[in-house]
Amino acid sequence: MVGNGLFNLQSGDKIMSSTVVKQDLAIGDEAPDFTLCGVDGINYSLHTLLDSKNAVAVLFTCNHCPYVQAYEDRIIALQNEFVSHGVALVCINSNDDTNYPQDSYAEMIIRAQREEFNFLYLRDHTQQVARTFGAKYTPEAFLFDHDGILRYNGRIDDNWQNPDGVKEQTLRDAIRAVLADRPIDNPVTHAIGCTIKWKTM
């Protein structure tokens, strides 16, 4: 599997190697690999996950965004639903934690434990992963099939405020289509949420 950019981030602090360029991933693109540190202190590689899973959904999230907070239970439910089908949900926090200290790695650990996250929660301290993906919002989903091909990008569903009012479970339907090797009806949707908080240069 050859990605669009390979880089390793150890403990969210240091780029060990980089061929990263800013780009927006398009449907059909191969997954750019990364290695990021999770709230459990373990480093996780996207390509390693893809090698062992039928699909991986990468979601850019954070701690403080009200849109993300509204979706956390639904992300947990999706992971519960699809874990037995070999699907992993991986959340990445790329937000600047200088101006938004509630999005720091230490606060991520606290939130993951308090909310009992059952999915990987990784820290993109340098923001290179978000830039490589072309991620713009929290939450924003990128769904890859087992071959590491981007099959879906966009929202989780069509009603962030009210789970009972959801009419289109967009990410769930996309995962089911990938598992069934079917085309996705709407492979690109507009992610509604907070913008990623970029560091000031």
CYANA upper distance limits for C-alpha pairs under 8 A (distance plus 0.5 A):
  1 MET  CA     30 GLU  CA      8.42
  1 MET  CA     47 HIS  CA      8.10
  1 MET  CA    147 ASP  CA      7.85
  1 MET  CA    148 GLY  CA      7.69
  2 VAL  CA     30 GLU  CA      7.52
  2 VAL  CA     31 ALA  CA      8.28
  2 VAL  CA     32 PRO  CA      8.20
  3 GLY  CA     30 GLU  CA      5.97
  3 GLY  CA     31 ALA  CA      5.64
  3 GLY  CA     32 PRO  CA      4.59
  3 GLY  CA     33 ASP  CA      6.26
  4 ASN  CA     20 VAL  CA      8.50
  4 ASN  CA     30 GLU  CA      7.14
  4 ASN  CA     31 ALA  CA      7.21
  4 ASN  CA     32 PRO  CA      5.21
  4 ASN  CA     33 ASP  CA      8.12
  5 GLY  CA     18 SER  CA      8.02
  5 GLY  CA     19 THR  CA      5.99
  5 GLY  CA     20 VAL  CA      5.64
  5 GLY  CA     21 VAL  CA      7.82
  5 GLY  CA     32 PRO  CA      5.49
  5 GLY  CA     33 ASP  CA      6.87
  5 GLY  CA    132 THR  CA      7.96
  6 LEU  CA     17 SER  CA      8.16
  6 LEU  CA     18 SER  CA      6.74
  6 LEU  CA     19 THR  CA      6.55
  6 LEU  CA     20 VAL  CA      7.35
  6 LEU  CA     32 PRO  CA      6.76
  6 LEU  CA     33 ASP  CA      5.61
  6 LEU  CA     34 PHE  CA      6.62
  7 PHE  CA     15 ILE  CA      7.52
  7 PHE  CA     16 MET  CA      7.49
  7 PHE  CA     17 SER  CA      5.79
  7 PHE  CA     18 SER  CA      5.22
  7 PHE  CA     19 THR  CA      7.23
  7 PHE  CA     20 VAL  CA      7.58
  7 PHE  CA     33 ASP  CA      7.28
  7 PHE  CA     34 PHE  CA      5.89
  7 PHE  CA     35 THR  CA      7.42
  8 ASN  CA     15 ILE  CA      6.44
  8 ASN  CA     16 MET  CA      5.96
  8 ASN  CA     17 SER  CA      6.51
  8 ASN  CA     18 SER  CA      7.84
  8 ASN  CA     34 PHE  CA      6.20
  8 ASN  CA     35 THR  CA      5.34
  8 ASN  CA     36 LEU  CA      7.49
  9 LEU  CA     13 ASP  CA      7.24
  9 LEU  CA     14 LYS  CA      6.18
  9 LEU  CA     15 ILE  CA      5.49
  9 LEU  CA     16 MET  CA      6.75
  9 LEU  CA     34 PHE  CA      7.84
  9 LEU  CA     35 THR  CA      6.09
  9 LEU  CA     36 LEU  CA      5.83
  9 LEU  CA     37 CYS  CA      7.88
  9 LEU  CA    124 ASP  CA      8.31
 10 GLN  CA     14 LYS  CA      6.37
 10 GLN  CA     15 ILE  CA      7.55
 10 GLN  CA     16 MET  CA      7.84
 10 GLN  CA     35 THR  CA      7.84
 10 GLN  CA     36 LEU  CA      6.88
 10 GLN  CA     37 CYS  CA      6.90
 10 GLN  CA     43 ASN  CA      7.63
 11 SER  CA     36 LEU  CA      7.33
 11 SER  CA     37 CYS  CA      5.45
 11 SER  CA     41 GLY  CA      8.04
 11 SER  CA     43 ASN  CA      7.86
 11 SER  CA    123 ARG  CA      8.40
 12 GLY  CA     36 LEU  CA      6.94
 12 GLY  CA     37 CYS  CA      6.53
 12 GLY  CA    123 ARG  CA      6.30
 12 GLY  CA    124 ASP  CA      6.31
 12 GLY  CA    125 HIS  CA      5.26
 12 GLY  CA    126 THR  CA      7.47
 13 ASP  CA    125 HIS  CA      6.68
 13 ASP  CA    126 THR  CA      7.56
 14 LYS  CA    126 THR  CA      8.17
 15 ILE  CA    126 THR  CA      8.35
 20 VAL  CA    128 GLN  CA      7.72
 20 VAL  CA    132 THR  CA      6.94
 21 VAL  CA    131 ARG  CA      8.13
 21 VAL  CA    132 THR  CA      6.58
 22 LYS  CA    131 ARG  CA      5.65
 22 LYS  CA    132 THR  CA      5.38
 22 LYS  CA    133 PHE  CA      8.13
 22 LYS  CA    134 GLY  CA      7.31
 23 GLN  CA    131 ARG  CA      7.22
 23 GLN  CA    132 THR  CA      5.91
 23 GLN  CA    133 PHE  CA      6.90
 23 GLN  CA    134 GLY  CA      5.88
 24 ASP  CA    131 ARG  CA      8.48
 24 ASP  CA    132 THR  CA      7.44
 24 ASP  CA    133 PHE  CA      6.10
 24 ASP  CA    134 GLY  CA      4.52
 24 ASP  CA    135 ALA  CA      7.89
 25 LEU  CA     29 ASP  CA      6.79
 25 LEU  CA    132 THR  CA      8.25
 25 LEU  CA    133 PHE  CA      5.99
 25 LEU  CA    134 GLY  CA      6.71
 25 LEU  CA    150 LEU  CA      8.31
 26 ALA  CA    150 LEU  CA      7.64
 27 ILE  CA    149 ILE  CA      8.16
 27 ILE  CA    150 LEU  CA      5.65
 27 ILE  CA    151 ARG  CA      6.01
 27 ILE  CA    152 TYR  CA      7.07
 27 ILE  CA    153 ASN  CA      8.07
 27 ILE  CA    187 PRO  CA      7.82
 27 ILE  CA    188 VAL  CA      8.35
 28 GLY  CA    149 ILE  CA      6.02
 28 GLY  CA    150 LEU  CA      5.70
 28 GLY  CA    151 ARG  CA      6.84
 29 ASP  CA    149 ILE  CA      6.11
 29 ASP  CA    150 LEU  CA      6.00
 30 GLU  CA    148 GLY  CA      5.99
 30 GLU  CA    149 ILE  CA      5.12
 30 GLU  CA    150 LEU  CA      6.71
 31 ALA  CA     47 HIS  CA      8.30
 31 ALA  CA    144 PHE  CA      7.69
 31 ALA  CA    148 GLY  CA      5.68
 31 ALA  CA    149 ILE  CA      6.56
 31 ALA  CA    150 LEU  CA      7.12
 32 PRO  CA    132 THR  CA      7.99
 32 PRO  CA    133 PHE  CA      8.16
 33 ASP  CA     45 SER  CA      7.27
 33 ASP  CA     46 LEU  CA      5.96
 33 ASP  CA     47 HIS  CA      6.23
 34 PHE  CA     44 TYR  CA      8.38
 34 PHE  CA     45 SER  CA      5.96
 34 PHE  CA     46 LEU  CA      6.21
 34 PHE  CA     47 HIS  CA      8.12
 34 PHE  CA    129 VAL  CA      7.58
 35 THR  CA     43 ASN  CA      6.56
 35 THR  CA     44 TYR  CA      5.66
 35 THR  CA     45 SER  CA      4.73
 35 THR  CA     46 LEU  CA      7.18
 36 LEU  CA     43 ASN  CA      5.73
 36 LEU  CA     44 TYR  CA      5.97
 36 LEU  CA     45 SER  CA      7.26
 36 LEU  CA    122 LEU  CA      6.49
 36 LEU  CA    123 ARG  CA      6.78
 36 LEU  CA    124 ASP  CA      7.07
 37 CYS  CA     41 GLY  CA      6.48
 37 CYS  CA     42 ILE  CA      6.02
 37 CYS  CA     43 ASN  CA      4.72
 37 CYS  CA     44 TYR  CA      6.79
 37 CYS  CA    122 LEU  CA      5.99
 37 CYS  CA    123 ARG  CA      6.41
 37 CYS  CA    124 ASP  CA      8.50
 38 GLY  CA     42 ILE  CA      5.98
 38 GLY  CA     43 ASN  CA      6.60
 38 GLY  CA     44 TYR  CA      7.55
 38 GLY  CA    120 LEU  CA      7.05
 38 GLY  CA    121 TYR  CA      5.91
 38 GLY  CA    122 LEU  CA      4.62
 38 GLY  CA    123 ARG  CA      6.81
 39 VAL  CA    105 TYR  CA      7.82
 39 VAL  CA    108 MET  CA      7.15
 39 VAL  CA    109 ILE  CA      5.57
 39 VAL  CA    112 ALA  CA      7.92
 39 VAL  CA    120 LEU  CA      8.27
 39 VAL  CA    121 TYR  CA      6.47
 39 VAL  CA    122 LEU  CA      6.80
 39 VAL  CA    123 ARG  CA      8.23
 40 ASP  CA    109 ILE  CA      8.13
 44 TYR  CA     48 THR  CA      8.14
 44 TYR  CA     49 LEU  CA      8.22
 45 SER  CA     49 LEU  CA      6.86
 46 LEU  CA     50 LEU  CA      6.69
 47 HIS  CA     51 ASP  CA      6.63
 47 HIS  CA    148 GLY  CA      8.05
 48 THR  CA     52 SER  CA      7.19
 49 LEU  CA     53 LYS  CA      6.54
 49 LEU  CA     56 VAL  CA      7.89
 49 LEU  CA     88 ALA  CA      8.36
 50 LEU  CA     54 ASN  CA      7.60
 50 LEU  CA     55 ALA  CA      7.18
 50 LEU  CA     56 VAL  CA      6.95
 50 LEU  CA    145 ASP  CA      8.22
 50 LEU  CA    146 HIS  CA      6.11
 50 LEU  CA    147 ASP  CA      7.69
 50 LEU  CA    148 GLY  CA      6.87
 51 ASP  CA    146 HIS  CA      7.39
 51 ASP  CA    147 ASP  CA      8.47
 52 SER  CA     86 GLY  CA      8.37
 53 LYS  CA     86 GLY  CA      5.47
 53 LYS  CA     87 VAL  CA      6.27
 53 LYS  CA     88 ALA  CA      7.45
 53 LYS  CA    146 HIS  CA      6.70
 54 ASN  CA     85 HIS  CA      7.81
 54 ASN  CA     86 GLY  CA      5.67
 54 ASN  CA     87 VAL  CA      6.23
 54 ASN  CA    145 ASP  CA      6.76
 54 ASN  CA    146 HIS  CA      5.15
 54 ASN  CA    179 LEU  CA      7.52
 55 ALA  CA     86 GLY  CA      7.33
 55 ALA  CA     87 VAL  CA      5.41
 55 ALA  CA     88 ALA  CA      7.12
 55 ALA  CA    143 LEU  CA      7.67
 55 ALA  CA    144 PHE  CA      6.13
 55 ALA  CA    145 ASP  CA      4.93
 55 ALA  CA    146 HIS  CA      5.59
 55 ALA  CA    175 ILE  CA      8.01
 55 ALA  CA    178 VAL  CA      7.90
 55 ALA  CA    179 LEU  CA      7.99
 56 VAL  CA     87 VAL  CA      6.17
 56 VAL  CA     88 ALA  CA      5.36
 56 VAL  CA     89 LEU  CA      6.40
 56 VAL  CA     90 VAL  CA      7.74
 56 VAL  CA    143 LEU  CA      6.41
 56 VAL  CA    144 PHE  CA      5.82
 56 VAL  CA    145 ASP  CA      7.09
 56 VAL  CA    146 HIS  CA      8.09
 57 ALA  CA     87 VAL  CA      8.18
 57 ALA  CA     88 ALA  CA      6.81
 57 ALA  CA     89 LEU  CA      5.31
 57 ALA  CA     90 VAL  CA      6.58
 57 ALA  CA    141 ALA  CA      7.00
 57 ALA  CA    142 PHE  CA      6.12
 57 ALA  CA    143 LEU  CA      4.76
 57 ALA  CA    144 PHE  CA      6.68
 58 VAL  CA     89 LEU  CA      6.59
 58 VAL  CA     90 VAL  CA      5.31
 58 VAL  CA     91 CYS  CA      6.37
 58 VAL  CA     92 ILE  CA      7.79
 58 VAL  CA    141 ALA  CA      6.19
 58 VAL  CA    142 PHE  CA      5.58
 58 VAL  CA    143 LEU  CA      6.74
 58 VAL  CA    144 PHE  CA      8.48
 59 LEU  CA     89 LEU  CA      7.82
 59 LEU  CA     90 VAL  CA      6.54
 59 LEU  CA     91 CYS  CA      5.16
 59 LEU  CA     92 ILE  CA      6.66
 59 LEU  CA    138 THR  CA      8.46
 59 LEU  CA    139 PRO  CA      6.80
 59 LEU  CA    140 GLU  CA      5.90
 59 LEU  CA    141 ALA  CA      4.83
 59 LEU  CA    142 PHE  CA      6.75
 60 PHE  CA     91 CYS  CA      6.14
 60 PHE  CA     92 ILE  CA      5.31
 60 PHE  CA     93 ASN  CA      6.50
 60 PHE  CA     94 SER  CA      7.77
 60 PHE  CA    130 ALA  CA      8.12
 60 PHE  CA    135 ALA  CA      7.68
 60 PHE  CA    137 TYR  CA      7.61
 60 PHE  CA    138 THR  CA      6.02
 60 PHE  CA    139 PRO  CA      5.85
 60 PHE  CA    140 GLU  CA      5.80
 60 PHE  CA    141 ALA  CA      7.09
 61 THR  CA     65 CYS  CA      8.42
 61 THR  CA     68 VAL  CA      6.61
 61 THR  CA     91 CYS  CA      6.49
 61 THR  CA     92 ILE  CA      6.21
 61 THR  CA     93 ASN  CA      5.71
 61 THR  CA     94 SER  CA      8.16
 61 THR  CA    137 TYR  CA      8.39
 61 THR  CA    138 THR  CA      5.17
 61 THR  CA    139 PRO  CA      5.36
 61 THR  CA    140 GLU  CA      7.69
 62 CYS  CA     68 VAL  CA      7.33
 62 CYS  CA     92 ILE  CA      7.67
 62 CYS  CA     93 ASN  CA      5.17
 62 CYS  CA     94 SER  CA      7.78
 62 CYS  CA     95 ASN  CA      7.30
 62 CYS  CA    103 ASP  CA      6.66
 62 CYS  CA    108 MET  CA      8.43
 62 CYS  CA    138 THR  CA      7.35
 62 CYS  CA    139 PRO  CA      8.47
 63 ASN  CA     68 VAL  CA      7.89
 63 ASN  CA     69 GLN  CA      7.75
 63 ASN  CA     93 ASN  CA      8.28
 63 ASN  CA    102 GLN  CA      7.03
 63 ASN  CA    103 ASP  CA      5.83
 63 ASN  CA    107 GLU  CA      8.21
 63 ASN  CA    108 MET  CA      7.10
 63 ASN  CA    111 ARG  CA      7.71
 64 HIS  CA     68 VAL  CA      8.16
 64 HIS  CA     69 GLN  CA      7.80
 64 HIS  CA    102 GLN  CA      6.84
 64 HIS  CA    103 ASP  CA      7.05
 65 CYS  CA     69 GLN  CA      6.80
 65 CYS  CA    138 THR  CA      7.61
 65 CYS  CA    193 GLY  CA      8.29
 65 CYS  CA    194 CYS  CA      6.77
 66 PRO  CA     70 ALA  CA      6.58
 66 PRO  CA    194 CYS  CA      8.49
 67 TYR  CA     71 TYR  CA      6.96
 67 TYR  CA    138 THR  CA      7.67
 67 TYR  CA    139 PRO  CA      7.47
 67 TYR  CA    160 TRP  CA      7.00
 67 TYR  CA    161 GLN  CA      8.36
 67 TYR  CA    192 ILE  CA      8.45
 67 TYR  CA    193 GLY  CA      5.95
 67 TYR  CA    194 CYS  CA      7.41
 68 VAL  CA     72 GLU  CA      6.66
 68 VAL  CA    138 THR  CA      6.75
 68 VAL  CA    139 PRO  CA      6.11
 68 VAL  CA    193 GLY  CA      7.93
 70 ALA  CA    160 TRP  CA      6.93
 70 ALA  CA    161 GLN  CA      7.20
 71 TYR  CA     75 ILE  CA      6.66
 71 TYR  CA    160 TRP  CA      7.23
 72 GLU  CA     76 ILE  CA      6.75
 73 ASP  CA     77 ALA  CA      6.63
 74 ARG  CA     78 LEU  CA      6.61
 75 ILE  CA     79 GLN  CA      6.79
 75 ILE  CA     89 LEU  CA      8.31
 76 ILE  CA     80 ASN  CA      6.75
 76 ILE  CA    117 PHE  CA      7.00
 76 ILE  CA    118 ASN  CA      6.61
 76 ILE  CA    119 PHE  CA      7.48
 77 ALA  CA     81 GLU  CA      6.59
 78 LEU  CA     82 PHE  CA      6.67
 78 LEU  CA    172 ARG  CA      7.63
 79 GLN  CA     83 VAL  CA      6.06
 79 GLN  CA     87 VAL  CA      7.94
 79 GLN  CA     88 ALA  CA      7.24
 79 GLN  CA     89 LEU  CA      6.62
 79 GLN  CA    118 ASN  CA      7.52
 79 GLN  CA    119 PHE  CA      7.15
 80 ASN  CA     84 SER  CA      8.48
 80 ASN  CA    118 ASN  CA      8.31
 82 PHE  CA     86 GLY  CA      7.22
 82 PHE  CA     87 VAL  CA      6.01
 82 PHE  CA     88 ALA  CA      8.21
 83 VAL  CA     87 VAL  CA      5.80
 83 VAL  CA     88 ALA  CA      7.07
 85 HIS  CA    179 LEU  CA      8.48
 88 ALA  CA    119 PHE  CA      7.75
 89 LEU  CA    119 PHE  CA      6.19
 89 LEU  CA    120 LEU  CA      7.27
 90 VAL  CA    119 PHE  CA      6.51
 90 VAL  CA    120 LEU  CA      5.34
 90 VAL  CA    121 TYR  CA      6.70
 90 VAL  CA    122 LEU  CA      7.99
 91 CYS  CA    119 PHE  CA      7.70
 91 CYS  CA    120 LEU  CA      6.47
 91 CYS  CA    121 TYR  CA      5.30
 91 CYS  CA    122 LEU  CA      6.68
 92 ILE  CA    121 TYR  CA      6.29
 92 ILE  CA    122 LEU  CA      5.23
 92 ILE  CA    123 ARG  CA      6.31
 92 ILE  CA    124 ASP  CA      7.01
 93 ASN  CA    103 ASP  CA      7.93
 93 ASN  CA    121 TYR  CA      7.96
 93 ASN  CA    122 LEU  CA      6.74
 93 ASN  CA    123 ARG  CA      5.65
 93 ASN  CA    124 ASP  CA      6.34
 93 ASN  CA    125 HIS  CA      8.47
 94 SER  CA    123 ARG  CA      6.85
 94 SER  CA    124 ASP  CA      5.10
 94 SER  CA    125 HIS  CA      6.54
 94 SER  CA    126 THR  CA      7.99
 94 SER  CA    127 GLN  CA      5.65
 94 SER  CA    129 VAL  CA      8.22
 94 SER  CA    130 ALA  CA      6.91
 94 SER  CA    196 ILE  CA      7.64
 94 SER  CA    197 LYS  CA      8.20
 95 ASN  CA    100 TYR  CA      7.99
 95 ASN  CA    103 ASP  CA      6.99
 95 ASN  CA    124 ASP  CA      8.31
 95 ASN  CA    125 HIS  CA      8.12
 95 ASN  CA    127 GLN  CA      7.80
 95 ASN  CA    196 ILE  CA      6.33
 95 ASN  CA    197 LYS  CA      5.32
 95 ASN  CA    198 TRP  CA      6.76
 95 ASN  CA    199 LYS  CA      8.26
 96 ASP  CA    100 TYR  CA      6.56
 96 ASP  CA    101 PRO  CA      8.38
 96 ASP  CA    103 ASP  CA      7.81
 96 ASP  CA    125 HIS  CA      8.11
 96 ASP  CA    197 LYS  CA      6.01
 96 ASP  CA    198 TRP  CA      6.15
 96 ASP  CA    199 LYS  CA      5.71
 97 ASP  CA    101 PRO  CA      4.99
 97 ASP  CA    102 GLN  CA      7.38
 97 ASP  CA    103 ASP  CA      5.78
 97 ASP  CA    104 SER  CA      5.57
100 TYR  CA    104 SER  CA      8.11
101 PRO  CA    107 GLU  CA      8.48
102 GLN  CA    107 GLU  CA      6.39
102 GLN  CA    108 MET  CA      8.49
103 ASP  CA    107 GLU  CA      6.64
103 ASP  CA    108 MET  CA      6.95
104 SER  CA    108 MET  CA      6.69
105 TYR  CA    109 ILE  CA      6.92
105 TYR  CA    123 ARG  CA      6.97
106 ALA  CA    110 ILE  CA      7.10
107 GLU  CA    111 ARG  CA      6.66
108 MET  CA    112 ALA  CA      6.52
108 MET  CA    121 TYR  CA      8.32
109 ILE  CA    113 GLN  CA      6.76
110 ILE  CA    114 ARG  CA      6.61
111 ARG  CA    115 GLU  CA      6.39
112 ALA  CA    116 GLU  CA      6.16
112 ALA  CA    117 PHE  CA      5.63
112 ALA  CA    121 TYR  CA      8.03
113 GLN  CA    117 PHE  CA      7.21
124 ASP  CA    128 GLN  CA      7.54
124 ASP  CA    129 VAL  CA      6.94
124 ASP  CA    130 ALA  CA      8.10
127 GLN  CA    131 ARG  CA      6.84
127 GLN  CA    198 TRP  CA      8.14
128 GLN  CA    132 THR  CA      6.57
129 VAL  CA    133 PHE  CA      6.71
130 ALA  CA    134 GLY  CA      6.46
130 ALA  CA    135 ALA  CA      5.62
130 ALA  CA    136 LYS  CA      8.24
131 ARG  CA    135 ALA  CA      6.90
135 ALA  CA    140 GLU  CA      7.47
135 ALA  CA    196 ILE  CA      8.25
136 LYS  CA    140 GLU  CA      7.92
136 LYS  CA    195 THR  CA      6.21
136 LYS  CA    196 ILE  CA      6.13
137 TYR  CA    191 ALA  CA      7.08
137 TYR  CA    192 ILE  CA      7.51
137 TYR  CA    193 GLY  CA      6.09
137 TYR  CA    194 CYS  CA      5.96
137 TYR  CA    195 THR  CA      4.88
137 TYR  CA    196 ILE  CA      5.78
138 THR  CA    191 ALA  CA      8.44
138 THR  CA    192 ILE  CA      8.18
138 THR  CA    193 GLY  CA      5.69
138 THR  CA    194 CYS  CA      5.76
138 THR  CA    195 THR  CA      6.66
138 THR  CA    196 ILE  CA      6.75
139 PRO  CA    155 ARG  CA      7.69
139 PRO  CA    156 ILE  CA      8.27
139 PRO  CA    191 ALA  CA      7.48
139 PRO  CA    192 ILE  CA      7.77
139 PRO  CA    193 GLY  CA      6.36
139 PRO  CA    194 CYS  CA      7.95
140 GLU  CA    153 ASN  CA      7.83
140 GLU  CA    154 GLY  CA      5.97
140 GLU  CA    155 ARG  CA      6.22
140 GLU  CA    156 ILE  CA      7.91
140 GLU  CA    191 ALA  CA      6.01
140 GLU  CA    192 ILE  CA      8.24
140 GLU  CA    193 GLY  CA      8.33
141 ALA  CA    152 TYR  CA      8.09
141 ALA  CA    153 ASN  CA      5.95
141 ALA  CA    154 GLY  CA      5.73
141 ALA  CA    155 ARG  CA      6.64
141 ALA  CA    156 ILE  CA      7.31
141 ALA  CA    171 LEU  CA      8.14
141 ALA  CA    191 ALA  CA      8.34
142 PHE  CA    150 LEU  CA      7.32
142 PHE  CA    151 ARG  CA      8.19
142 PHE  CA    152 TYR  CA      6.26
142 PHE  CA    153 ASN  CA      5.08
142 PHE  CA    154 GLY  CA      7.34
143 LEU  CA    150 LEU  CA      6.28
143 LEU  CA    151 ARG  CA      6.17
143 LEU  CA    152 TYR  CA      5.49
143 LEU  CA    153 ASN  CA      6.91
143 LEU  CA    174 ALA  CA      8.39
143 LEU  CA    175 ILE  CA      7.98
144 PHE  CA    148 GLY  CA      5.76
144 PHE  CA    149 ILE  CA      5.65
144 PHE  CA    150 LEU  CA      4.98
144 PHE  CA    151 ARG  CA      6.13
144 PHE  CA    152 TYR  CA      7.75
145 ASP  CA    149 ILE  CA      6.02
145 ASP  CA    150 LEU  CA      7.25
145 ASP  CA    151 ARG  CA      7.23
145 ASP  CA    178 VAL  CA      6.89
151 ARG  CA    174 ALA  CA      8.43
151 ARG  CA    178 VAL  CA      8.15
151 ARG  CA    184 ILE  CA      8.00
151 ARG  CA    187 PRO  CA      6.86
152 TYR  CA    171 LEU  CA      8.32
152 TYR  CA    174 ALA  CA      7.21
152 TYR  CA    184 ILE  CA      8.08
152 TYR  CA    186 ASN  CA      8.39
152 TYR  CA    187 PRO  CA      5.04
152 TYR  CA    188 VAL  CA      6.38
153 ASN  CA    187 PRO  CA      6.84
153 ASN  CA    188 VAL  CA      5.55
153 ASN  CA    189 THR  CA      6.99
154 GLY  CA    171 LEU  CA      8.47
154 GLY  CA    188 VAL  CA      6.22
154 GLY  CA    189 THR  CA      5.07
154 GLY  CA    190 HIS  CA      5.77
154 GLY  CA    191 ALA  CA      5.11
155 ARG  CA    170 THR  CA      7.34
155 ARG  CA    171 LEU  CA      7.34
155 ARG  CA    189 THR  CA      6.59
155 ARG  CA    190 HIS  CA      6.57
155 ARG  CA    191 ALA  CA      4.66
155 ARG  CA    192 ILE  CA      6.95
156 ILE  CA    169 GLN  CA      7.22
156 ILE  CA    170 THR  CA      6.18
156 ILE  CA    171 LEU  CA      5.38
156 ILE  CA    172 ARG  CA      8.04
156 ILE  CA    191 ALA  CA      8.15
157 ASP  CA    166 VAL  CA      7.22
157 ASP  CA    167 LYS  CA      8.33
157 ASP  CA    168 GLU  CA      6.15
157 ASP  CA    169 GLN  CA      5.09
157 ASP  CA    170 THR  CA      5.37
157 ASP  CA    171 LEU  CA      6.99
158 ASP  CA    166 VAL  CA      6.36
158 ASP  CA    167 LYS  CA      7.08
158 ASP  CA    168 GLU  CA      6.10
158 ASP  CA    169 GLN  CA      7.42
158 ASP  CA    170 THR  CA      7.81
159 ASN  CA    163 PRO  CA      7.10
159 ASN  CA    165 GLY  CA      6.92
159 ASN  CA    166 VAL  CA      5.64
159 ASN  CA    167 LYS  CA      8.17
162 ASN  CA    166 VAL  CA      7.34
169 GLN  CA    173 ASP  CA      6.52
170 THR  CA    174 ALA  CA      6.69
171 LEU  CA    175 ILE  CA      6.68
172 ARG  CA    176 ARG  CA      6.79
173 ASP  CA    177 ALA  CA      6.68
173 ASP  CA    184 ILE  CA      8.38
174 ALA  CA    178 VAL  CA      6.75
174 ALA  CA    184 ILE  CA      6.27
174 ALA  CA    187 PRO  CA      8.04
175 ILE  CA    179 LEU  CA      6.73
176 ARG  CA    180 ALA  CA      6.68
177 ALA  CA    181 ASP  CA      6.42
177 ALA  CA    182 ARG  CA      5.35
177 ALA  CA    183 PRO  CA      6.84
177 ALA  CA    184 ILE  CA      6.42
178 VAL  CA    182 ARG  CA      6.50
178 VAL  CA    183 PRO  CA      7.91
178 VAL  CA    184 ILE  CA      8.05
